[in-house]
Amino acid sequence: MFFEPRSRDKSLLTYDPFKALIAPRPIGWISSMDRSGMVNLAPYSFFNAFSGAPPLIGFCSEGPKDSYTFAKDSGEFVWNMATYDLRFQMSETSAPLERGQSEFAHTGLTMVPSKLVRAPRVKESPAHLECKVTEIFQLRDMDGNETPRYLVMGQVIGIHIDDSFIEDGIVQVPKMKPIARCGYQDYSVLDTVFSIKRPDGAGNREGGG
């Protein structure tokens, strides 16, 4: 099967498979605070790490949503690892609450202070990345037209890891059971890993893409 995105035969593919093909994708569970002290917590399907040195991560807001506007206003945000144990709370933070209504209160999650940024962290999450915004891009299509989508890039300036998941100097990520976004209403969980020796000169576990 071949098709162009704008001319999909919906009798064969009822739902757009694009997101299902780019899978699994790590979840950008972003907490942010604007300069007035208003807090937001929301999951982002379009999220990833882009550089190791400096450590850079980014999330894309489809529309000027609170995470984007708060991060733009304050210049800061926090990524919280979404895990299998937190899957339902993570999903509930995507509910369209009125601005000013707390996602933390709505889901029963606990806010705890960060060390280097004002945005709070999700206490129940086993890992967090405190970030300073470096760049914000309004995405364009291939014809150069601006879209209502905004890529927020941030440099990681602080890392929190639950000590119980560190063994022999290595973070035991599978034990954290981070979840990832697939397509449609689907998610996956990381609970198994395997190792492959990389070719000489291709990098090691700390880098190399």
Backbone hydrogen bonds in HBPLUS format (Angstrom, degrees):
<---DONOR---> <-ACCEPTOR-->    atom                        ^
c    i                          cat <-CA-CA->   ^        H-A-AA   ^      H-
h    n   atom  resd res      DA  || num        DHA   H-A  angle D-A-AA Bond
n    s   type  num  typ     dist DA aas  dist angle  dist       angle   num
A0007-SER N   A0004-GLU O   2.81 MM   3  5.41 160.3  1.85 126.3 133.2     1
A0012-LEU N   A0009-ASP O   2.97 MM   3  5.59 153.9  2.04 115.3 123.0     2
A0013-LEU N   A0009-ASP O   2.92 MM   4  6.13 166.1  1.93 153.5 158.3     3
A0020-ALA N   A0017-PRO O   2.96 MM   3  5.08 118.5  2.35 101.2 117.8     4
A0021-LEU N   A0017-PRO O   3.04 MM   4  6.29 138.8  2.21 156.9 168.6     5
A0021-LEU N   A0018-PHE O   3.13 MM   3  5.40 135.5  2.34 102.8 114.2     6
A0022-ILE N   A0018-PHE O   3.32 MM   4  6.69 149.4  2.42 149.3 157.2     7
A0025-ARG N   A0181-ARG O   2.84 MM 156  5.02 158.5  1.89 142.0 149.4     8
A0181-ARG N   A0025-ARG O   2.72 MM 156  5.02 158.1  1.76 156.5 151.9     9
A0028-GLY N   A0044-TYR O   2.91 MM  16  4.63 172.8  1.92 147.8 145.6    10
A0044-TYR N   A0028-GLY O   2.77 MM  16  4.63 129.3  2.03 110.0 126.1    11
A0080-ASN N   A0029-TRP O   2.84 MM  51  5.29 156.1  1.90 150.6 158.8    12
A0030-ILE N   A0042-ALA O   2.80 MM  12  5.45 146.9  1.91 167.8 157.3    13
A0042-ALA N   A0030-ILE O   3.01 MM  12  5.45 156.2  2.06 142.5 149.3    14
A0031-SER N   A0078-VAL O   2.90 MM  47  5.18 161.4  1.93 149.4 155.3    15
A0078-VAL N   A0031-SER O   2.88 MM  47  5.18 153.9  1.95 156.2 161.2    16
A0032-SER N   A0040-ASN O   2.90 MM   8  5.32 155.9  1.96 149.1 154.3    17
A0040-ASN N   A0032-SER O   2.89 MM   8  5.32 155.7  1.95 151.2 153.4    18
A0034-ASP N   A0038-MET O   2.98 MM   4  5.51 151.5  2.06 150.3 157.4    19
A0037-GLY N   A0034-ASP O   3.00 MM   3  5.47 160.7  2.03 114.9 121.2    20
A0060-CYS N   A0046-PHE O   2.93 MM  14  5.46 154.1  2.00 158.2 161.2    21
A0048-ASN N   A0058-GLY O   3.15 MM  10  5.82 150.7  2.24 155.9 163.8    22
A0058-GLY N   A0048-ASN O   2.99 MM  10  5.82 154.0  2.06 165.7 172.8    23
A0050-PHE N   A0056-LEU O   2.81 MM   6  5.47 172.5  1.81 149.8 151.6    24
A0056-LEU N   A0051-SER O   3.06 MM   5  5.03 154.2  2.13 124.7 129.2    25
A0156-VAL N   A0055-PRO O   2.89 MM 101  5.52 163.2  1.91 150.9 156.7    26
A0057-ILE N   A0154-GLY O   2.97 MM  97  5.50 162.0  2.00 158.9 163.5    27
A0154-GLY N   A0057-ILE O   2.80 MM  97  5.50 163.6  1.82 167.9 169.4    28
A0059-PHE N   A0152-VAL O   3.03 MM  93  5.46 147.5  2.14 145.1 151.3    29
A0152-VAL N   A0059-PHE O   2.85 MM  93  5.46 173.1  1.85 164.2 161.8    30
A0061-SER N   A0150-TYR O   2.84 MM  89  5.16 160.8  1.87 148.4 147.2    31
A0063-GLY N   A0061-SER O   3.06 MM   2  5.58 123.0  2.39 106.8  90.8    32
A0150-TYR N   A0061-SER O   2.94 MM  89  5.16 158.2  1.98 141.9 148.5    33
A0063-GLY N   A0148-PRO O   2.65 MM  85  5.03 109.5  2.14 141.7 162.3    34
A0065-LYS N   A0063-GLY O   2.79 MM   2  5.61 134.4  2.00 110.5  96.0    35
A0069-THR N   A0065-LYS O   2.96 MM   4  6.25 169.0  1.97 158.1 161.6    36
A0070-PHE N   A0066-ASP O   2.68 MM   4  5.66 165.5  1.70 157.6 161.6    37
A0071-ALA N   A0067-SER O   2.98 MM   4  5.92 159.1  2.02 138.8 145.3    38
A0072-LYS N   A0068-TYR O   2.89 MM   4  5.99 155.8  1.95 148.0 155.3    39
A0073-ASP N   A0069-THR O   2.93 MM   4  6.00 151.1  2.02 138.2 146.3    40
A0074-SER N   A0070-PHE O   2.88 MM   4  6.04 164.2  1.90 153.6 157.0    41
A0075-GLY N   A0071-ALA O   2.67 MM   4  5.12 143.8  1.80 134.5 145.2    42
A0133-VAL N   A0075-GLY O   2.86 MM  58  4.92 163.7  1.89 119.4 124.9    43
A0077-PHE N   A0131-CYS O   3.14 MM  54  5.34 153.0  2.21 136.5 137.9    44
A0131-CYS N   A0077-PHE O   2.85 MM  54  5.34 154.0  1.91 173.5 174.7    45
A0079-TRP N   A0129-LEU O   2.90 MM  50  5.03 161.1  1.94 143.6 148.0    46
A0129-LEU N   A0079-TRP O   2.84 MM  50  5.03 153.6  1.91 142.6 150.1    47
A0081-MET N   A0127-ALA O   3.00 MM  46  5.48 168.4  2.01 156.6 155.5    48
A0179-ILE N   A0082-ALA O   2.95 MM  97  6.00 163.3  1.97 143.2 145.0    49
A0086-LEU N   A0083-THR O   2.97 MM   3  5.18 138.1  2.15 102.5 114.8    50
A0084-TYR N   A0177-LYS O   2.81 MM  93  5.65 143.3  1.95 152.2 163.0    51
A0087-ARG N   A0084-TYR O   3.25 MM   3  5.04 167.3  2.27 106.8 107.6    52
A0090-MET N   A0086-LEU O   2.84 MM   4  5.98 162.9  1.87 161.8 167.4    53
A0091-SER N   A0087-ARG O   3.08 MM   4  6.24 161.5  2.11 142.5 147.1    54
A0092-GLU N   A0088-PHE O   2.97 MM   4  6.20 155.9  2.03 145.7 152.4    55
A0093-THR N   A0089-GLN O   3.09 MM   4  6.36 132.1  2.33 143.5 154.9    56
A0093-THR N   A0090-MET O   3.15 MM   3  5.36 138.3  2.33 100.1 111.5    57
A0094-SER N   A0091-SER O   3.03 MM   3  5.64 161.9  2.07 116.1 121.0    58
A0095-ALA N   A0092-GLU O   3.09 MM   3  5.47 165.5  2.11 113.0 116.4    59
A0097-LEU N   A0095-ALA O   2.82 MM   2  5.72 131.9  2.06 112.4  97.2    60
A0101-GLN N   A0098-GLU O   2.88 MM   3  5.54 164.6  1.90 143.9 146.4    61
A0106-HIS N   A0102-SER O   2.97 MM   4  6.12 154.6  2.04 139.7 147.7    62
A0107-THR N   A0103-GLU O   3.05 MM   4  6.07 143.5  2.18 140.1 146.8    63
A0108-GLY N   A0104-PHE O   2.87 MM   4  5.75 125.0  2.18 142.5 156.4    64
A0109-LEU N   A0104-PHE O   3.07 MM   5  4.83 123.5  2.40 139.6 143.9    65
A0123-LYS N   A0110-THR O   2.91 MM  13  5.39 173.8  1.92 159.3 160.0    66
A0112-VAL N   A0121-ARG O   3.05 MM   9  5.26 150.2  2.14 139.0 145.2    67
A0121-ARG N   A0112-VAL O   2.78 MM   9  5.26 167.8  1.80 159.1 163.3    68
A0125-SER N   A0122-VAL O   3.08 MM   3  5.58 155.3  2.15 115.2 122.5    69
A0162-ASP N   A0126-PRO O   2.89 MM  36  5.13 150.6  1.98 159.9 157.8    70
A0128-HIS N   A0160-HIS O   2.97 MM  32  5.00 153.1  2.04 135.6 139.9    71
A0160-HIS N   A0128-HIS O   2.92 MM  32  5.00 167.2  1.94 146.1 148.7    72
A0130-GLU N   A0158-GLY O   2.76 MM  28  4.86 164.7  1.78 147.7 152.1    73
A0157-ILE N   A0130-GLU O   2.79 MM  27  5.76 161.2  1.82 154.8 161.5    74
A0132-LYS N   A0155-GLN O   2.99 MM  23  5.31 154.4  2.06 143.1 148.0    75
A0155-GLN N   A0132-LYS O   2.79 MM  23  5.31 154.6  1.85 156.6 152.0    76
A0134-THR N   A0153-MET O   2.85 MM  19  5.65 162.9  1.88 134.1 139.7    77
A0153-MET N   A0135-GLU O   2.87 MM  18  5.22 173.0  1.88 167.0 166.2    78
A0137-PHE N   A0151-LEU O   2.88 MM  14  5.06 159.8  1.92 143.6 149.2    79
A0151-LEU N   A0137-PHE O   2.80 MM  14  5.06 154.5  1.86 152.9 156.6    80
A0139-LEU N   A0149-ARG O   2.93 MM  10  5.63 157.5  1.98 149.6 156.5    81
A0147-THR N   A0139-LEU O   2.80 MM   8  5.64 152.0  1.87 173.3 164.3    82
A0141-ASP N   A0145-ASN O   2.92 MM   4  5.44 150.4  2.01 144.7 152.5    83
A0144-GLY N   A0141-ASP O   2.95 MM   3  5.36 162.5  1.98 117.9 121.4    84
A0165-PHE N   A0162-ASP O   3.02 MM   3  5.91 170.6  2.03 129.6 132.6    85
A0166-ILE N   A0163-ASP O   3.08 MM   3  5.41 165.0  2.10 120.2 120.1    86
A0172-GLN N   A0165-PHE O   2.71 MM   7  5.31 177.9  1.71 173.2 173.7    87
A0167-GLU N   A0170-ILE O   2.97 MM   3  5.42 168.6  1.98 153.5 151.2    88
A0170-ILE N   A0167-GLU O   2.98 MM   3  5.42 163.5  2.01 117.7 123.2    89
A0173-VAL N   A0171-VAL O   3.00 MM   2  5.60 129.9  2.26 105.2  90.6    90
A0175-LYS N   A0172-GLN O   3.06 MM   3  5.67 135.2  2.27 114.4 125.4    91
A0176-MET N   A0173-VAL O   2.85 MM   3  5.20 140.7  2.01 110.4 122.4    92
A0177-LYS N   A0174-PRO O   3.10 MM   3  5.13 139.1  2.28  97.7 109.1    93
A0190-LEU N   A0178-PRO O   2.92 MM  12  5.63 169.6  1.93 169.1 172.1    94
A0180-ALA N   A0188-SER O   2.81 MM   8  5.23 154.7  1.87 145.7 150.8    95
A0188-SER N   A0180-ALA O   2.96 MM   8  5.23 151.4  2.04 139.6 145.3    96
A0182-CYS N   A0186-ASP O   3.02 MM   4  5.23 156.0  2.08 142.7 136.9    97
A0186-ASP N   A0183-GLY O   2.83 MM   3  5.58 162.7  1.86 148.2 152.8    98
A0202-ALA N   A0199-PRO O   2.97 MM   3  5.51 154.2  2.04 144.6 143.2    99
A0207-GLY N   A0204-ASN O   3.07 MM   3  5.57 171.7  2.08 120.3 122.6   100
